[in-house]
């Protein structure tokens, strides 16, 4: 065989890099999955040369039961909160803690503000409809939780956890997939808006398909994550906030055989400058670490 013919065959032959993969959720009626999401936020604020550090931890455990698979392939899912655990470690050793499993409420003024929201979140049962692509056709927060969110003051130190959109993110933070199959290096972006008392955080999350990887003895699909944050000031806000250029990184794993995500981890570092007329500028550095797991629920957990 002539060298030119061999070269032509090689050039026309498909390579591993050109392979494409269609990732889709698989649903089974009656199946219950356990979802656990932990968010740890460490904030260091510098004012007048003095650093003040606070740490917030929020854990939400839920059970997701597929009630019905529709002819369209969509699944009607009931998501029921199993446990909510929140902890705030403030300057000077101050510790506040809520744990629905241990029936432990926050004490003092913060408890008066946040216990109704945390209690409603711990009892939440959320109906959602999910497509095989992972798109939410329906995602309704219960009335009791919505009422508690609306009545919570917007100036508490943990208020950023408790906008309606931030609670939706806590309950279901997974991305959807593009319409077609994914080639190695394929990217897609989703936009998230988080309302805050003094403006809106805009988060652009870009996902990148990075191929297969063996993890915990299973062949999984790895998806990289990078995101950037910008801030839009609310008209009439009494101060200015500048978000310095930043980027978050993370990784997700999808099990195509089981038809679901298995885990996600993400780290976000943000530096902000907050200033108001006649007041010193406060520089605040915020590190947020998110970990997520989705696995088959144990039989004793489904009977609760």
C-alpha positions as CSV (number, residue, x, y, z in Angstrom):
1,X,0.0,0.0,0.0
2,X,1.4,3.4,-1.0
3,X,2.3,5.8,1.8
4,X,-0.1,8.5,0.3
5,X,-3.0,6.0,0.5
6,X,-2.1,5.1,4.1
7,X,-2.0,8.7,5.0
8,X,-5.4,9.3,3.4
9,X,-7.0,6.5,5.4
10,X,-5.5,7.8,8.6
11,X,-6.8,11.3,8.0
12,X,-10.3,10.0,7.2
13,X,-10.5,7.7,10.1
14,X,-12.4,8.9,13.2
15,X,-10.3,9.7,16.3
16,X,-11.3,9.3,20.0
17,X,-11.4,13.2,20.2
18,X,-14.2,13.2,17.6
19,X,-16.5,10.8,19.6
20,X,-19.7,12.3,20.9
21,X,-21.7,11.4,24.0
22,X,-25.3,12.0,24.7
23,X,-25.8,12.5,28.4
24,X,-29.4,12.1,29.7
25,X,-31.2,11.4,33.0
26,X,-32.9,8.1,33.4
27,X,-36.1,7.9,35.5
28,X,-37.7,4.9,37.3
29,X,-41.0,5.2,39.0
30,X,-40.8,4.6,42.7
31,X,-37.0,5.2,42.8
32,X,-35.8,7.4,45.7
33,X,-32.5,9.2,45.7
34,X,-30.8,10.9,48.6
35,X,-29.4,14.4,47.8
36,X,-27.0,16.2,50.1
37,X,-25.7,19.7,49.6
38,X,-23.3,21.5,51.9
39,X,-22.3,25.2,51.5
40,X,-19.5,26.6,53.6
41,X,-18.9,30.4,53.4
42,X,-16.0,32.1,55.1
43,X,-16.0,35.9,55.1
44,X,-13.1,38.0,56.1
45,X,-13.9,41.7,56.3
46,X,-11.2,44.3,56.9
47,X,-12.2,47.6,58.4
48,X,-9.6,50.1,59.8
49,X,-6.9,47.6,59.6
50,X,-8.8,45.0,61.7
51,X,-10.0,41.7,60.2
52,X,-13.3,40.2,61.3
53,X,-14.0,36.6,60.3
54,X,-17.3,34.8,60.1
55,X,-18.1,31.3,58.9
56,X,-21.5,30.1,57.7
57,X,-22.3,26.4,57.1
58,X,-25.6,25.2,55.5
59,X,-26.4,21.6,54.9
60,X,-29.7,20.5,53.3
61,X,-30.4,16.8,52.9
62,X,-33.4,15.7,50.8
63,X,-35.1,12.6,49.4
64,X,-36.1,12.7,45.7
65,X,-38.8,10.2,44.7
66,X,-39.8,9.7,41.1
67,X,-43.6,9.5,41.4
68,X,-44.4,9.2,37.7
69,X,-42.6,9.0,34.3
70,X,-44.7,10.8,31.6
71,X,-45.0,9.7,28.0
72,X,-42.8,12.7,27.1
73,X,-40.0,11.1,29.1
74,X,-40.3,13.8,31.8
75,X,-40.4,12.7,35.4
76,X,-42.7,14.0,38.2
77,X,-40.6,14.1,41.3
78,X,-41.4,14.8,44.9
79,X,-38.4,16.3,46.8
80,X,-38.8,16.2,50.6
81,X,-36.4,17.8,53.0
82,X,-34.9,15.3,55.4
83,X,-32.5,17.5,57.4
84,X,-31.5,21.2,57.6
85,X,-28.4,22.1,59.6
86,X,-27.2,25.7,59.7
87,X,-24.3,27.1,61.8
88,X,-22.8,30.6,62.1
89,X,-19.4,31.1,63.7
90,X,-18.9,34.8,64.4
91,X,-16.1,37.0,65.7
92,X,-15.1,36.4,69.3
93,X,-16.2,32.8,69.4
94,X,-19.9,33.4,68.9
95,X,-21.7,30.3,67.7
96,X,-25.3,30.0,66.5
97,X,-26.7,26.6,65.3
98,X,-29.9,25.2,63.9
99,X,-30.4,21.5,63.4
100,X,-33.8,20.1,62.5
101,X,-32.8,16.5,63.2
102,X,-31.7,17.4,66.8
103,X,-34.7,19.8,67.1
104,X,-32.2,22.6,67.9
105,X,-33.2,26.2,67.2
106,X,-31.0,29.3,66.9
107,X,-31.0,31.4,70.0
108,X,-31.4,35.2,70.5
109,X,-32.4,37.8,67.9
110,X,-31.0,35.7,65.0
111,X,-33.3,32.9,66.1
112,X,-36.3,35.1,66.0
113,X,-35.4,36.1,62.4
114,X,-34.2,32.8,60.9
115,X,-35.9,30.0,62.8
116,X,-39.2,30.4,60.8
117,X,-37.3,30.2,57.5
118,X,-35.2,27.2,58.5
119,X,-38.1,25.4,60.1
120,X,-40.2,25.9,56.9
121,X,-37.2,24.7,54.8
122,X,-36.8,21.6,56.9
123,X,-40.5,20.7,56.3
124,X,-40.6,21.5,52.6
125,X,-42.0,19.1,50.1
126,X,-41.3,20.4,46.6
127,X,-42.9,19.0,43.4
128,X,-40.8,19.3,40.3
129,X,-40.9,18.0,36.8
130,X,-37.6,17.2,35.2
131,X,-36.8,16.5,31.6
132,X,-34.2,13.9,30.5
133,X,-31.9,16.9,29.7
134,X,-32.3,18.0,33.3
135,X,-34.4,21.0,32.6
136,X,-37.0,22.0,35.2
137,X,-40.4,22.2,33.7
138,X,-41.9,22.7,37.1
139,X,-40.3,23.7,40.4
140,X,-42.8,25.0,43.0
141,X,-41.7,26.1,46.5
142,X,-44.4,25.4,49.1
143,X,-46.5,28.3,50.3
144,X,-45.3,28.0,53.9
145,X,-41.7,28.4,52.8
146,X,-42.5,31.3,50.5
147,X,-44.3,33.1,53.2
148,X,-41.4,32.6,55.6
149,X,-38.9,33.9,53.0
150,X,-41.0,37.0,52.4
151,X,-41.2,37.8,56.2
152,X,-37.5,37.4,56.8
153,X,-35.7,40.7,57.2
154,X,-33.1,41.4,54.5
155,X,-30.4,42.8,56.7
156,X,-29.4,39.7,58.7
157,X,-25.9,38.3,58.2
158,X,-27.3,35.1,56.7
159,X,-29.9,36.8,54.5
160,X,-28.0,36.0,51.3
161,X,-28.9,32.3,51.9
162,X,-32.6,33.1,52.0
163,X,-33.8,34.7,48.8
164,X,-36.3,32.6,46.8
165,X,-33.7,31.9,44.1
166,X,-30.9,31.0,46.6
167,X,-33.2,28.5,48.2
168,X,-34.0,27.0,44.8
169,X,-30.2,26.7,44.3
170,X,-29.8,24.9,47.6
171,X,-32.6,22.4,46.7
172,X,-31.5,21.8,43.1
173,X,-28.2,23.2,41.9
174,X,-27.5,20.9,39.0
175,X,-27.1,22.0,35.3
176,X,-29.2,20.9,32.4
177,X,-27.6,19.4,29.3
178,X,-27.5,20.9,25.7
179,X,-29.8,19.6,23.1
180,X,-27.3,17.5,21.2
181,X,-24.4,15.1,22.1
182,X,-21.2,16.3,23.7
183,X,-17.8,16.2,22.1
184,X,-14.7,16.4,24.2
185,X,-14.3,20.1,25.0
186,X,-17.9,21.1,24.4
187,X,-19.0,24.0,26.5
188,X,-22.4,25.5,27.5
189,X,-23.3,28.4,29.9
190,X,-26.2,28.9,32.3
191,X,-27.0,32.2,34.0
192,X,-28.1,32.6,37.6
193,X,-29.4,35.7,39.3
194,X,-29.4,36.0,43.1
195,X,-31.4,38.9,44.4
196,X,-29.9,40.6,47.5
197,X,-31.2,43.4,49.7
198,X,-29.0,46.0,48.0
199,X,-28.7,44.6,44.4
200,X,-28.4,41.5,42.3
201,X,-25.5,39.1,41.9
202,X,-25.2,37.8,38.3
203,X,-23.4,34.4,37.9
204,X,-22.4,33.0,34.6
205,X,-21.6,29.3,34.9
206,X,-19.8,27.6,32.0
207,X,-19.6,23.9,31.9
208,X,-17.1,21.9,29.8
209,X,-17.3,18.2,28.9
210,X,-14.0,16.6,29.8
211,X,-14.6,12.9,28.9
212,X,-14.6,9.8,31.0
213,X,-12.9,9.2,34.3
214,X,-12.9,6.2,36.7
215,X,-14.1,7.3,40.1
216,X,-15.1,5.1,43.1
217,X,-14.8,2.1,40.8
218,X,-17.2,3.4,38.2
219,X,-16.7,4.9,34.8
220,X,-18.2,8.4,35.0
221,X,-18.4,11.4,32.8
222,X,-16.4,14.5,34.0
223,X,-17.7,18.0,33.5
224,X,-15.6,21.0,34.5
225,X,-17.1,24.2,35.8
226,X,-16.0,27.8,35.7
227,X,-18.1,30.8,36.7
228,X,-17.7,34.5,37.0
229,X,-19.7,37.0,39.2
230,X,-20.8,40.5,38.6
231,X,-22.9,42.8,40.8
232,X,-25.7,45.1,39.7
233,X,-26.5,47.8,42.3
234,X,-30.1,48.3,43.4
235,X,-31.4,51.8,42.6
236,X,-31.3,53.9,45.7
237,X,-29.0,51.6,47.6
238,X,-27.2,53.6,50.4
239,X,-23.7,52.3,49.4
240,X,-21.6,51.1,46.5
241,X,-20.3,47.6,46.1
242,X,-17.5,46.6,43.7
243,X,-16.8,43.0,42.9
244,X,-13.2,42.5,41.8
245,X,-12.6,40.1,38.9
246,X,-12.9,36.5,40.1
247,X,-13.5,33.0,38.9
248,X,-14.9,29.9,40.4
249,X,-13.8,26.4,39.5
250,X,-15.5,23.1,40.1
251,X,-16.2,19.6,38.8
252,X,-19.3,17.4,38.3
253,X,-19.6,13.7,37.7
254,X,-22.4,12.0,35.7
255,X,-23.1,8.3,35.7
256,X,-24.6,7.5,32.3
257,X,-25.4,3.9,33.2
258,X,-27.5,5.1,36.2
259,X,-28.6,8.2,34.4
260,X,-27.9,10.8,37.0
261,X,-25.2,13.0,38.5
262,X,-23.3,11.5,41.4
263,X,-21.4,14.5,42.8
264,X,-20.3,18.1,42.4
265,X,-17.7,20.3,44.1
266,X,-17.1,24.0,43.6
267,X,-14.9,26.7,45.1
268,X,-15.6,30.4,44.6
269,X,-13.4,33.2,45.8
270,X,-14.8,36.8,45.7
271,X,-13.3,40.1,46.9
272,X,-15.7,43.0,47.3
273,X,-15.3,46.6,48.3
274,X,-18.2,48.3,50.0
275,X,-18.3,52.0,50.5
276,X,-20.8,54.7,51.6
277,X,-20.5,58.5,51.8
278,X,-18.8,59.6,55.0
279,X,-17.8,56.0,56.0
280,X,-14.6,54.0,55.6
281,X,-14.4,51.5,52.8
282,X,-14.8,47.9,53.9
283,X,-13.0,45.2,51.9
284,X,-14.5,41.7,52.2
285,X,-13.1,38.5,50.9
286,X,-15.6,35.6,50.6
287,X,-14.7,32.0,50.0
288,X,-17.6,29.6,49.3
289,X,-17.1,25.9,49.0
290,X,-20.0,23.8,47.8
291,X,-20.2,20.0,47.9
292,X,-23.0,17.9,46.5
293,X,-23.8,14.2,46.4
294,X,-26.7,12.2,44.9
295,X,-27.0,8.5,45.6
296,X,-29.5,5.7,46.1
297,X,-31.5,6.1,49.3
298,X,-31.2,3.4,51.9
299,X,-34.4,1.4,52.6
300,X,-34.7,2.8,56.2
301,X,-34.5,6.3,54.9
302,X,-37.4,5.9,52.4
303,X,-39.6,4.7,55.3
304,X,-39.3,7.9,57.3
